Amino acid sequence: MSNSKNMSYMNQELYDIFESSFDEVFVTDAQGYVVMVNSQCEKNYHLKAEEFIGKHVKELQEIGIFYPSATLQVIESNTSLELVQKTSSGRYLHVRTRPVFDESKQLKSVISYSRDLTDLMQLKNKVEQMEEQLESYQKEMSDSVELEGIVTNSKAMKKVFAIVQRIASVHTTVLLLGETGVGKSRVAKLIQQLSVRKSAPYYEINCAALPDQLIESELFGYQGGTFTGAFREGKKGIIELSNGGTLFLDEVGELSLQAQSKLLHVLQDRTIRPVGSSKTIPVDVRIIAATNQDLEAMVDKGLFRRDLYYRLNVVPITIPPLRERAEDILPLVYQFLNHFNAVYDRKVELSPKALDAFSRQEWKGNVREVENMIERLVVTSDNVVTLKDLPFEQDFSVHKHNRTLPEVVEEIERKMVVEAYEKYESSYKVAEQLGISQSQANRKIRKYLEGMDEGDEQAT
C-alpha cells in the first residue's frame, strides 16, 4: 500500500473512531473557535455539526447553547478541568476538557469530551423524591392515634374514639351506624376492650347470616325436644352465653319482627326465654348493635319496631366511610401490611407511587376492602409492590371527584406518562408509545416524575 493510500486509510480510521465515540468530542483552536465536533453534538444540542464550525464558544455560551463553557476556563487557566454543563434542551453533561500544546508549549487547541448524565440525574432526583415522600408518609404515621390496635389520623375517627372512650366504662346500649366495611365490628371490640367487661365473654353474631327460623334459637336458645334435630338437653343461646359480658349484633336491621320483639324484651327486662320454654332466665349483657341500613326509614315503613329502635339508639355512633377520611388510608395500609407480613412471614413493601395510588383510591368497600387488598398483595407480590402490581384502576369520574375536565385530563395524562416511562425508561419509546414528539415526552416526564412545571422547562 502506498504512503498516500496508507495516510488516507489512517485518516478514515481516525475519523470513524472520532464519529463512533459514545461521548461528544468538541475541539476548538487556541482562541476558542470551534474547528471540529462529532455527530454526538447533534444529539446533545439539537443542532447540526456544521452549525458549530467557526463559532466562538463564548458566543455559544451567551445564546444559551450550553453553560458554562469549559473551553473558556481551560483557555484562561491552561489546565484540564471537569464540570457539569447544562444545555439549551435541558440536558446535563459531564464535561472533561484538556488543553493541547505544540512543541514550543504554546496552546494549540482545546478538546472536550462530554457524556450525557441527564438520565442518571433524573434517577437521582426520583430517588430523592421517593425518600422525601416516604419521610412524609412516616410523619403522617407519627401523627396517627392508635387505640387498642385501631389507628387513625382523621379528625372524624378521633371524634369516634373520644365518644368510645367516654361510653366504654358504662353499660349503656350502643348503636353503630355506617356503610359495609367501615369497621363497625372493630369499634364494637374496641368498646368491649376498654370496658370493665373486657375479661368477660364477648360474642358477635351476624343477623343477616342466619335464616329466620334459626335466628331465634341462636339468640335465645331452646328447650330440649322443641323441634326436629334439636339437642335432647337443649341449647343455650348466644345471649345467655354472653351473660356478664358483651354481645355484638351485626346487621340488626335484618332481624324478623318476631325476633325484634323478643330482643326488646331482653333490653327492657334483662331476661330471656328460650324457644319452647315457659321459664325466663335473667341475663346481664351489654348489647352493641350495628347496621348499614336507615333504621328510622325502616320504622316508618313498618319493617322495624319503633320501640326497639329507641332502645337501641341510646348512644348512636356513626363511623364515616373511608372516602370521607382519606387521612386514614395510609395508616391502615401500614397496619395491615405489618400484620399480614407477620402472618405470612413476608417482607413486602409498597413503593411511594403505589402508596400514592392507595391514597387516591375511592375504596368503596371501605376498611375491609383495604385489608383484603393488602393481604392479596402480601401473598402474591414480590418484595416491593409497584404501580403495575396494583389490581385496581384509578377512577377519574368528574362527578364522583368534583373535578374539572382539565384536571381529569391532566390526571389521566400523568398516569399514562408515568406508566410508560416506568415500563420503557426511555423518552424516545415513551414518545412512540403515546404518539407525541420526543421533546414533548421529555417535558412531560420531567413534569410528572420530577415535580417540575412544564413552563419552567426550556423547549427542546
C-alpha positions in Angstrom: 0.0 0.0 0.0 1.5 3.4 -1.0 2.1 6.1 1.6 -0.7 8.3 0.2 -3.2 5.4 0.4 -2.0 4.4 3.8 -2.5 8.0 5.1 -5.9 8.1 3.5 -6.8 4.8 5.2 -5.4 6.1 8.6 -7.4 9.3 8.2 -10.6 7.4 7.5 -10.0 5.1 10.5 -9.4 8.1 12.8 -12.5 9.8 11.5 -14.5 6.6 12.1 -13.2 6.4 15.7 -14.0 10.1 16.2 -17.5 9.7 14.9 -18.3 6.4 16.7 -17.4 7.7 20.1 -20.2 7.3 22.7 -19.0 10.7 24.1 -19.4 14.1 22.5 -16.0 15.3 21.2 -15.7 19.1 20.9 -12.5 20.7 19.5 -11.6 24.4 19.3 -8.5 26.3 18.4 -6.4 28.2 20.9 -8.7 31.2 20.7 -11.9 29.2 21.3 -13.3 29.0 17.8 -14.9 25.6 17.0 -12.9 23.6 14.4 -14.4 20.1 14.8 -17.3 18.3 16.5 -18.6 14.8 16.2 -22.2 13.8 15.5 -22.9 13.2 19.2 -23.1 17.0 19.5 -26.3 17.0 17.4 -28.0 14.7 20.0 -26.8 16.8 22.9 -27.6 20.3 21.5 -30.2 19.5 18.8 -28.1 21.4 16.2 -26.3 20.1 13.2 -22.5 19.7 13.5 -21.7 22.2 10.7 -23.6 24.9 12.7 -20.9 24.8 15.3 -17.9 25.2 13.0 -16.3 28.7 13.1 -18.5 29.8 16.1 -16.7 31.0 19.2 -17.6 29.2 22.5 -18.3 32.5 24.2 -21.0 33.2 21.6 -22.5 29.7 22.1 -22.5 30.2 25.8 -24.2 33.6 25.6 -27.0 32.4 23.4 -27.6 29.5 25.8 -26.5 26.5 23.7 -24.6 25.4 26.8 -23.5 26.8 30.1 -20.9 27.2 31.5 -18.2 26.9 28.8 -15.4 24.6 29.9 -13.3 25.6 27.0 -13.2 29.2 28.1 -12.0 28.3 31.5 -9.2 26.0 30.1 -8.0 28.7 27.7 -7.7 31.1 30.7 -6.0 28.5 33.0 -4.1 26.3 30.6 -5.1 23.3 32.8 -7.5 20.5 32.5 -10.9 20.6 34.3 -14.2 18.7 34.7 -17.6 20.3 35.2 -21.3 19.7 34.8 -22.8 21.6 31.9 -26.5 22.3 31.1 -27.7 22.5 27.5 -30.5 24.5 26.0 -32.5 21.3 25.7 -32.3 20.8 29.4 -29.7 18.0 29.3 -26.9 17.7 31.8 -23.4 16.8 30.5 -20.3 15.7 32.4 -17.6 17.6 30.5 -13.9 16.7 30.7 -11.7 19.3 28.9 -8.0 19.4 28.4 -5.5 21.8 26.6 -3.2 20.6 23.8 0.2 22.2 23.4 2.6 22.4 20.5 6.3 21.6 20.7 7.1 25.1 22.0 4.5 24.6 24.7 2.1 27.1 23.2 -1.6 26.3 23.4 -2.7 24.8 20.1 -6.2 23.5 20.7 -8.7 22.5 23.4 -10.5 19.2 23.3 -13.7 18.4 25.4 -15.3 15.0 26.0 -18.9 15.2 27.2 -21.2 12.4 28.4 -24.9 12.8 29.0 -25.8 12.4 32.6 -29.4 13.5 32.4 -30.9 10.1 33.0 -28.7 9.5 35.9 -29.6 12.8 37.4 -33.3 12.2 36.9 -32.9 8.8 38.6 -31.1 10.6 41.5 -33.9 13.1 41.7 -36.5 10.3 41.6 -34.8 8.5 44.5 -34.6 11.8 46.5 -38.3 12.5 45.8 -39.2 8.9 46.9 -37.2 9.4 50.1 -38.9 12.7 50.8 -42.3 11.1 50.1 -41.6 8.2 52.4 -40.5 10.7 55.1 -43.8 12.5 54.6 -45.7 9.2 54.9 -43.8 8.3 58.1 -44.6 11.7 59.5 -48.2 11.1 58.8 -47.9 7.8 60.7 -46.2 9.5 63.6 -49.2 11.9 63.8 -51.7 8.9 63.9 -53.6 7.9 67.0 -53.8 4.3 68.0 -56.4 2.9 70.4 -56.3 -0.8 71.2 -54.8 -1.7 67.8 -57.0 0.7 65.7 -55.1 3.5 64.1 -56.5 6.8 62.7 -55.1 10.1 61.5 -58.5 11.8 60.8 -60.5 14.2 62.9 -63.7 12.2 62.2 -62.4 9.0 63.6 -60.6 10.8 66.5 -64.1 12.1 67.5 -65.4 8.5 67.3 -62.5 7.4 69.6 -63.4 10.2 72.0 -67.0 9.0 72.2 -66.0 5.4 72.6 -63.7 6.2 75.5 -66.4 8.1 77.3 -69.1 5.4 77.0 -66.9 2.3 77.3 -66.9 2.4 81.1 -70.8 2.4 81.4 -73.2 -0.4 80.4 -75.5 1.5 78.1 -76.6 0.1 74.7 -74.7 1.3 71.7 -75.8 1.5 68.0 -73.1 1.6 65.4 -74.0 3.1 62.1 -72.1 3.2 58.8 -71.6 1.6 55.4 -70.5 -2.0 55.0 -66.8 -2.5 55.7 -66.2 0.8 57.7 -65.0 -1.1 60.7 -68.2 -1.4 62.9 -67.1 -4.8 64.3 -63.6 -3.4 65.1 -65.2 -0.5 67.0 -67.5 -2.9 68.9 -64.5 -4.9 70.0 -62.8 -1.6 71.0 -65.7 -0.7 73.2 -65.5 -4.1 74.9 -61.7 -3.9 75.3 -62.0 -0.5 77.1 -64.9 -1.6 79.3 -64.9 -3.2 82.7 -66.3 -6.3 80.8 -63.0 -6.8 78.9 -62.3 -10.1 80.6 -65.9 -11.3 80.4 -67.4 -13.2 77.4 -67.6 -11.4 74.1 -69.8 -12.8 71.3 -70.9 -11.5 68.0 -73.5 -12.7 65.5 -74.3 -11.5 62.0 -78.1 -11.3 62.0 -78.1 -11.4 58.2 -76.2 -14.7 58.0 -78.9 -16.8 59.6 -82.3 -17.7 58.3 -85.4 -16.5 60.2 -86.2 -20.0 61.5 -82.8 -20.3 63.2 -82.1 -16.7 64.4 -84.3 -17.0 67.5 -82.9 -20.3 68.6 -79.4 -19.0 68.1 -80.1 -15.8 70.1 -82.3 -17.2 72.9 -81.5 -20.9 72.9 -84.1 -23.6 73.0 -85.5 -26.3 75.3 -84.7 -29.9 74.6 -87.1 -31.6 72.1 -88.5 -28.4 70.9 -88.1 -29.2 67.2 -86.7 -32.0 65.0 -82.9 -32.1 65.1 -82.7 -30.3 68.4 -80.3 -31.5 71.1 -82.2 -33.6 73.7 -80.8 -31.5 76.5 -81.5 -28.2 74.7 -79.0 -25.5 73.9 -78.0 -22.1 75.4 -78.5 -19.1 73.1 -75.8 -16.6 72.4 -77.4 -14.0 74.7 -77.2 -16.4 77.7 -73.6 -17.4 76.7 -72.7 -13.7 76.8 -74.0 -13.3 80.3 -71.8 -10.9 82.2 -70.1 -9.7 79.0 -70.9 -8.1 75.7 -72.9 -9.2 72.7 -72.4 -7.6 69.3 -75.4 -7.9 67.0 -74.2 -7.0 63.4 -76.8 -6.2 60.8 -79.5 -5.9 63.4 -81.9 -4.5 60.8 -82.2 -8.0 59.3 -84.0 -9.4 62.4 -87.6 -10.5 61.8 -90.3 -8.6 63.6 -90.8 -11.6 66.0 -87.1 -11.7 66.9 -87.2 -7.9 67.3 -90.0 -8.3 69.9 -88.0 -10.8 71.9 -84.9 -8.7 71.7 -86.9 -5.7 73.0 -87.9 -7.9 76.0 -84.2 -8.6 76.7 -83.4 -4.9 76.7 -86.4 -3.9 78.9 -86.5 -6.7 81.4 -82.9 -8.2 81.2 -84.4 -11.7 80.9 -84.6 -14.2 78.1 -87.0 -17.1 77.4 -85.6 -20.0 75.3 -87.6 -21.2 72.4 -90.1 -23.8 73.6 -89.7 -22.9 77.3 -92.1 -21.1 79.7 -89.3 -20.1 82.1 -87.3 -16.9 81.9 -83.6 -16.6 82.6 -82.1 -13.4 84.0 -79.1 -12.1 82.0 -76.6 -9.2 82.4 -75.4 -8.5 78.9 -74.4 -5.3 77.2 -75.8 -5.1 73.7 -73.9 -3.3 70.9 -75.9 -3.3 67.7 -74.8 -2.3 64.2 -76.4 -1.7 60.8 -75.7 -0.2 57.4 -79.4 0.5 56.9 -81.5 3.5 57.8 -83.4 2.1 60.7 -85.6 5.2 61.1 -86.8 4.8 57.5 -87.5 1.1 58.2 -89.5 2.2 61.2 -91.6 4.4 59.0 -92.2 1.5 56.6 -93.2 -0.9 59.5 -90.1 -3.0 58.9 -88.5 -2.3 62.3 -90.1 -1.8 65.7 -90.1 1.8 66.8 -89.8 0.9 70.5 -86.8 -1.4 69.8 -85.2 1.4 67.7 -85.4 3.8 70.6 -84.0 1.1 72.9 -81.0 0.5 70.6 -80.5 4.2 69.7 -79.4 5.2 73.2 -75.8 6.1 72.1 -75.6 6.1 68.3 -72.1 6.3 66.8 -71.7 6.9 63.1 -68.5 5.7 61.6 -67.7 7.7 58.4 -66.8 5.9 55.2 -63.1 5.8 54.2 -63.6 8.3 51.3 -64.5 10.9 53.9 -61.4 10.3 55.9 -58.6 9.8 53.4 -56.0 10.6 56.0 -56.7 7.1 57.5 -55.9 5.2 54.3 -52.1 5.1 54.7 -52.1 4.3 58.5 -54.5 1.4 57.7 -52.3 0.3 54.8 -49.2 0.2 57.1 -51.1 -1.5 59.9 -52.5 -4.3 57.6 -49.1 -4.6 55.8 -47.3 -5.2 59.1 -50.0 -7.6 60.2 -50.0 -9.8 57.1 -46.2 -9.7 56.7 -46.1 -11.2 60.2 -48.9 -13.8 59.4 -47.3 -15.0 56.2 -43.7 -14.4 57.2 -43.1 -11.9 54.3 -41.3 -8.6 54.0 -43.4 -6.9 51.3 -43.2 -3.2 51.0 -45.1 -0.7 48.8 -43.3 1.8 46.6 -44.1 5.5 47.1 -46.1 5.6 43.8 -48.1 2.5 45.0 -48.8 4.2 48.3 -49.9 7.4 46.4 -52.2 5.2 44.3 -53.7 3.7 47.5 -54.3 7.2 49.0 -56.1 8.3 45.7 -58.3 5.2 45.5 -62.0 5.7 46.5 -62.3 2.4 48.4 -66.0 1.8 48.0 -65.6 -1.3 50.2 -64.0 0.8 53.0 -61.6 -0.6 55.5 -62.5 -4.2 54.7 -61.5 -3.6 51.0 -58.1 -2.1 52.0 -57.5 -5.1 54.4 -58.3 -7.6 51.7 -56.2 -5.8 49.1 -53.2 -5.7 51.3 -53.5 -9.4 52.2 -53.7 -10.2 48.5 -50.6 -8.2 47.7 -48.6 -9.7 50.5 -49.4 -13.2 49.3 -49.0 -12.6 45.6 -46.4 -9.9 45.1 -42.6 -9.6 45.1 -40.8 -7.8 47.9 -41.7 -4.3 46.5 -45.2 -3.6 45.2 -45.1 -1.1 42.3 -47.9 0.6 40.3 -48.0 -2.2 37.8 -48.7 -4.7 40.6 -51.9 -3.0 41.7 -55.0 -4.8 40.5 -57.2 -1.7 40.6 -57.5 1.3 38.2 -57.9 4.9 39.3 -61.5 6.2 38.9 -61.5 9.6 37.1 -65.2 10.2 37.2 -65.8 14.0 37.2 -69.0 13.8 39.3 -67.5 11.5 41.9 -64.4 13.5 42.4 -65.8 17.0 41.7 -63.1 17.7 39.2 -63.0 19.9 36.1 -62.3 18.4 32.7 -58.7 19.8 32.5 -58.0 18.3 35.9 -59.3 14.9 34.9 -57.4 15.1 31.6 -54.1 16.0 33.4 -54.6 13.2 35.8 -55.0 10.7 33.0 -52.0 12.1 31.1 -49.9 11.9 34.3 -50.9 8.2 34.8 -50.1 7.4 31.1 -46.7 9.1 31.1 -45.6 7.7 34.4 -46.6 4.1 33.5 -45.0 4.4 30.0 -41.7 5.7 31.5 -41.6 3.1 34.2 -42.1 0.4 31.5 -39.7 1.7 28.9 -37.3 4.0 30.8 -36.7 5.9 27.5 -38.2 9.2 26.4 -38.0 8.1 22.8 -40.1 5.0 23.5 -42.5 7.0 25.7 -43.0 9.4 22.7 -43.5 6.5 20.4 -46.0 4.8 22.7 -48.0 7.9 23.4 -47.9 9.3 19.9 -46.1 12.6 20.8 -42.8 14.1 19.9 -39.7 13.3 21.9 -39.4 16.9 23.1 -43.0 16.7 24.4 -42.2 13.4 26.1 -39.1 14.9 27.8 -41.1 17.8 29.2 -43.9 15.6 30.5 -41.5 13.1 32.0 -39.8 15.9 33.9 -43.1 17.4 34.9 -44.6 14.3 36.3 -41.5 12.5 37.6 -39.6 15.4 38.9 -42.5 17.5 40.1 -41.4 20.4 37.8 -43.8 22.8 36.0 -43.8 22.5 32.2 -43.4 26.2 32.0 -40.1 26.1 33.9 -38.5 24.0 31.2 -36.9 25.3 28.1 -38.1 24.0 24.8 -36.2 21.0 23.4 
